[in-house]
Amino acid sequence: MSNLSNLGSHSVPLNEGVPTGFPHTPNPPPTYGYHRQAQRQVRAAKVDGLMLGAFIILGGTCLMNLNGITAMAFETNRLMSLVILVSGLYLIYRTSGLWARALGSAGVWFIGFLFTYLAIGYAIEQDNQQLISHLNSIFIIFAGAVTAYHFAQRNATYKLFTILTILAVLGAYTVYLSPFLGDVYAKMQKLDRMAKQGRWMGFFANPNETGMATVLAFACTLTIWVYPSKVTRLKKYLPLIVVGLAIGSVLSFSRSAMITFAFIGVFVAIYSAGMGSRAIGTLLAGFFVFIAAYWFFTSGYKQYEWTSQQEKRIQSVERMLTLGEFSQKDTGGRFEGIKGGLHYWSKSPIFGHGLGMLHAMPYQYFGGLGCHNTHVMVLGEVGILGFSVYFLALVAYLVSTFKIENLPVRTFCLLFFFSAMATGMVGHTMLDARNFNLVFGIAFGLQSYYLSFQKSQRKFLQFQKHRHALS
């Protein structure tokens, strides 16, 4: 049994009590029982209390956008950045032994893309604000990755998901505080105008950011739903959480968020169909979200009174769902922004136009506005060369995700990918959105740990098979 105890950092059960059966994924080999027997011989270390506290501080600051709300309320743009810096540095210090492996192949590709993006973009157009912002993104991603790897090593992945879900939900639920934030919004003319239109924003800078934060919280919530009821006490509250998130996405009046929210629910309903009784909660959640959204946007909204601006946005969603109409009026000019961005990119296709240049394009391209699409922004700012690294990073992420046998981790990584890509389709700030930075890091850390664990498990099983053959 001494050989069984020498698994080192990979002495954590692969699925934490969760069966690995999933559509298109084979079950683990019968010899998995040897390893489960070994786990009873190895006591997993607990997550350090100070580290747990630092992660909650970092997570709360990023997922609730506390840096944004303090900047609006107190006009101190650096206040919460210092909180992020201190908590992130402590997490990296406490996990310093993980720096070389916590990102995994997908994380290395993504960080490599960000450095490529900065190197090419800054060389062409010096934008110090964007440079600092993206360097902060790299720092937060790295802090999230080493923290997630550390939690997984200690058999605390469920604890990590629980904290992440609670913080993400609280961040999305700040939309309900919007009526009490009038004085804060009044300090910024654009936000005050949006607030008067009835577009609730919570702690975020605009309604679309609020809505996509709600989608992110929904993805985290569905991850908890995948766990068996005997593993989690939070599961019984999830129906109320999902209802609250669905209403929150409507209150943001972000058409992108409403549609993405509904389609993630549909995707989960379809994707979980082969999971049997374990997926009944997830299946019902996805079905409920789709039916509720479709009912509201096709007839339910008519039962309530709305401002002219709110009703205009609701009716545009109705036309999208029932008529498939995606005119400029109904999409907020998103397609025109993409066309303008692609036209602008075509003027310098290899290396692009430089850092920050698609945040506000020349007037002849979409009226001088930003392209409102992260993917087009990358293409336009660093050209084909930088975009190819970006594309490979996304492919590496998906490949790593589908290799993971742990059901909750794979579900989380997949749902987050859809959430991030949808956010990238409707805005050009995904790469420096702190909530998405942190969750990217967590996804990379979990991918790295579970893939390395599976590799060590296969080697162990090969060793067992060889030993039995010799005996």
N, C-alpha and C positions, 0 to 999 in steps of 0.2 A: 504493500500500500504506500510505501514511501515514494515510489515513482509517481503515484497518483497525486501526491501532495506537491510535486515539483512543477505544477502548472504556472507558478509565479503569479503574475498580474492577471492571468486569465482564469482565476479561481472563482468565477461567478456563473451561476446557472444561465444557460443560453436564453431561456424564455421566462424565467421568474414565475413558473407555475402556469404559463400560458401555452396551450398546444400550438404547434407550428403549422398545422394544416391550413392552407390558404389556396385560393384558386391558382392552378398551374404550378404549385410548389410541392415537391415530394416531402413526405414526412421523414424525420431523422431515422438513421439506421437503428436496428434493434439493439445494437451494442451501446446505444446511448445510456442504457441503464447503468453501465459501469461508471460513467461519468457522474450521473446523478447520485450514485452511491458514494463517489469520492467527495461530492459537495458536503455530505454530512460529516465528513472528516475535517473540512477546512472552514474555519470561522471567518466570515467576511468582516472587514473593518468597517467602522461607522464613519459617516461623513462628519468632519470636524465642525463644531458648532459655530466658530467664527467664520469658517468658510461658507457655511450655510447662510449665515447672516449677510455676508458680503454678496453672495449670489442673489439673495432676495432684494438687497439694496440696488444692485446693478439691474436686475430684472425689472423691478418696480420703476426705476428711472427710465429705462428704455421702453418698456411695454406700455407704460402710462404716459409717456412723452412728457415727463416732468421738466425736462430741459426746455421744451417748447412753451409750456404754460408759465414757467417762472420768467422766461424771457419776455413773454407778453405782459405778465402782471407786474413785474418789478424792473423790466428793462435791464436785466443783468444776464447777458447771453452766456457768460462763462460759469455761472453759479453751479448748475447741475453737471456741467462738463467736468468740473473738479470732482464731483461725487463719482461720476463714471470712471474717471482716471484713477482715483484712490481705490475704489472697490475692485476695479479690473486689475490693477497692479497687484493687489493682495491675492486675488484668485490665481494670477499667473505665478506669483512667488510661491504660493502654497503647492502648486502643481508643476514646479519648474522641471521635474524629471520627465514630464510628458511633452515638452515642447516639440520634440522631433517626430512624434507619432500621432498626436491628438487630432490633427487635421485630416489625416487619411489622404488617399489619392484625389478624391473630389475636392477636398478643402485646399490641397496644394495647388490644384489647377485653378481654383477660384481666386485664391490669394495671388497666384501668378498672373491671372488676368488683371486684377486690380493694380498690381505694380506695372504691368504692361500699359494699362490704360493711363496711369499717371505719367509714366515715362514718355509715351508718345504724345499724349494730350498736352502736357506741360511744356514739352519742347517746342510745340507749335504755337500755343497760346498760354501765356503765363496767367493763371487764375489762382492766386494764393488761397482764396476762400475755399474753392473747390478742392484744392490740394490738401488743405488741412482737414476738410470734412471727410475726404476719402481715406486719409491716413487714420483718422479716428474710426472709420468703418472697419479697417483692417484690425485695429486694436481690439474693438468690441467682438468681432468675429473670433479672433484668437482666444480671448478671454472666455467666450461661450464654449468654444471647442474643448479647451483643457478642462473646464468645469464639468461638461457633460461626460467626458471620458473618465474623470475622477468619480463621478456619481455611479457610472456603469460598473467600474471596477469594484465598487463596494456594494453591488447588488441593490442599488438605490435608484434605478431608472424610473420606477413608478413614482418615487418621491419627487424626482426631477420633473416628471410630467405633471404631477399634481400642482407643484409650485408654479410651473410655467402656465398651466391652464388658469389657475386662480388669478395670477397677475395679468394675463392677457384679457381675461373676462372683465376684471376691474378696470383695465384701460379702456375697453370697449364700452363699458357701462357708464363712463364719465359723460357720455352723450346725454344722459338724463340730468346732468348738472347744468347743461347749457343755459336754461332760463335764468340761472342764478349768476351767470358769468357775463352779464351784459356790460358791466363797467370794464371788464378785462378786454372784451372784444372791441369796445368803443375806442380803445387806444390805437387800433389799427383799422383804418377806414374800410378796407376790403372785407375784413372779418365782420365788422359791424354791419355792413351792407348784407352779407350772407345771413347773419343772424336775424335781421329784420325780415328776410325772405322765408324764415322758418326752417332754415337748413341748420340743424344742430351739429355741433362740432366737438363737444366735450373738451378734452385737453389737447386736441390736435389743431393744426393750423388751417385746415380747410375740410369741407364735408367729405371729399373723396378719401382723404387720409383716415378720417373717422370710420367711414364705411369699410375700407379695406382692413383696418384694424379689427373690425368686427368679424370679417371673414377669417382673419388669422386666428382669432379667439375660437371661432367655430371649428377650425381645423384641429386646434389643440384639444377642444372638448370631445370631438369624435374619437381622438386617440384614447382618451380615458374610457370611452364607451366600449372600446374593443376588449378591455380587460374583463375577466370574469367577475361577477358580482361579489364572490367571496374574497376577492383580492382588494377591493376598494369600497370604502364607505361613501365616497363622493358620488358614486354612480347614481344613487337614488335622487340626487338633486339635479342631475343633468337635464331632464325634460324642462324644468323651470329655467335653467341656464340657457338652453337652446331657444326657448320662447323669447326670453329677454333679449338675446342676441338678434333674433329675427326682427323683433320690433325695433331694436336699436339700428339695424341696417336700414329700415324704412325711415326712421326719424332723421337719419343723415341725408336722406333724399339724394344719395349717390346712386345713379342708375347702374353704374358699373358694379358697385358693391351688392346691390339687390340681385342683379342677374348672376353674379359670381356665387353669391351665397346660395341661391337656389340650385345652380348647376352642380356645386360641390355636393349638395345633398342628394341630387339625382345620381351623381357618379358613385357615391358611397352605397346608395341603394342597389345599383347594378353590380358594382364590384364585389360587394359582400354577399351576393346571392348564393354563392357556392360554399359559404362558411357554416351552414347548418344552424343549429339552435343558438350557438354562441354569438351569432351576428344579429339576433332578432332585435335587440335594442338599436343597433346601428341602422338596420334596415328601416325600422319604423321612424327613426329620426330623420333620415333622408327623405322618406316618403312624406312625412309630415311637413317638412320645410318646403318641398316642391308644391304640394297641394295648397298649403297656406299662402305661399307667394303667388301662385297662379290665381287663386280665388281673389286675393286682395287686389291684384293689378288688373283683373278683368271685370270684376263687379263689386267686390267688397268695399273699395274706396268710395263708391258712390253713396254709401250709407253715412258718411261723415262730412263735415264741413272742412274745407281746406282753403288756404289762401290761393290766389290766382297762380302764384309761382309754384306752389306745391302741387296743385292739380295739374299744371302744365307738365311737370316732370313725371308725375304718375302716369299721365296719359301717354307720354312718350314711351314709357316702359310697356304699357298695354299694347301699343302699336308694334313694338318689337316682338312681343310674345305671340300676338295673335295674327299679325299681318306680315311679320318678318321685315318690317320697314326700318331701315337704318340710315335715314337721311341726316344731313348736317344738323338740322334742328333737333332731332331725337338723340343724337350721340354727342352733343356738345362740341361738334367740330373735330372729334377725335380722328376720323378718317382723313379730314383735310390736313390736320396736323402731321399725320404720318406721311401723306403725299408731299407736303411742304418739306418735311425732314429728309425724305428720300431725294427730292429734287435738289435740295441744298447739298446733300452728301455727294450727289453725282458730279458736283463741281470739283471735288477733291476725293476721289474714290479710294485711293490706296492708304493714305495716312489721315484722312479726315481734316477737320477744320480746327481742332484743338480743344482743350479743356473748357467746358462750360459754354461752348458756342451754340449748342442746341437747346440751352435753357431759355434763350431769347434770340431767335434767329433774325437775320436782316428782314426788313419790312416786306420785301417782295415774296418771302416764304412764309405763308400762313400769317400774314399781317404783323410780323415781328414778334409773335408769341412763341413759346416753347413748343417742341414737337409733341409733348405729352405722351411719350412712349419711350421707355427705358431702352428697349432693344434697338429702336431706330436712333436713339441718342448715342448709344455706343458706336453704332455704325457710322454716324455722321461726325462724331468727334475724334475717333481714332481709326476710321476707315476699315477696309477689309482685313488688314493685318491684325488689328486689335480685336475686331469682331470674331475672327476665327478662333482666337484664344478663348473668348467669351463663350462661343458655341461649344467648343471642346470641354470647357468647364461644366456646362450644363449637361452634356452627354455623360461625362464622368460621374456627375451627381446621380443621374438616372440609373446608370449601370450599377453603381454602388448600392442604390436603393433596392433594386430588384434582386441583388445577391443576398440581401439580409433575410434570414429565416425567422427572426423574431417578429411576430405579428404586430404588436403595438408599435415597435420602432419603424418597421417598414410602412405601416399605415401613416404614421406621423410624417415621415420623410416624403411620402408621396403626396399627401394632402397639402403639406407646406409648399411643395414644388408648384402645385397648381395655384395655390394662393399667391405665391411670389410672381409666377408668370402672368397671372391676371393683373396683379398690381403693376407689373412692368408694361402691360399693354395700355394702361390708362393714365400713367403718370411717368415723369422722368426723374423721380427722386428715390426710386427703390434702392439704389446702391448706397445712399446715405441716410435712409430711414433707420433710426436706431432700433426700433422693434424688430424689423426684418434682419438687421445686422446680427442681433443677438441670437435669433432663432436659426439663422444660417449657421452660426458657429455651433449651436447645440446639435443641429442635424449632422454637421461634419464630425463632431466628436463622437456621437452615437454610431454613425456609420463606421468610423475608424475602429472603435472598440469591438463592435459585434462582428465585423468582418475579420479582424485579427483573432478574435476568440474562436470563430468558426474554423479558421485555419489551424489554430493550435488543437482544436478538438479533433479535426481530421487526422492530424499527425498522431495524436494520442490513440485514436482508434486503429490507425495503421500499426502502431507499436503493439497494441494489444493483440491484433490479429497475427502479427509476426511472432509474438511471444507464444501464443497458443499453438501456432504451427510448429515451432521448435520443440514445444513440450509434447 
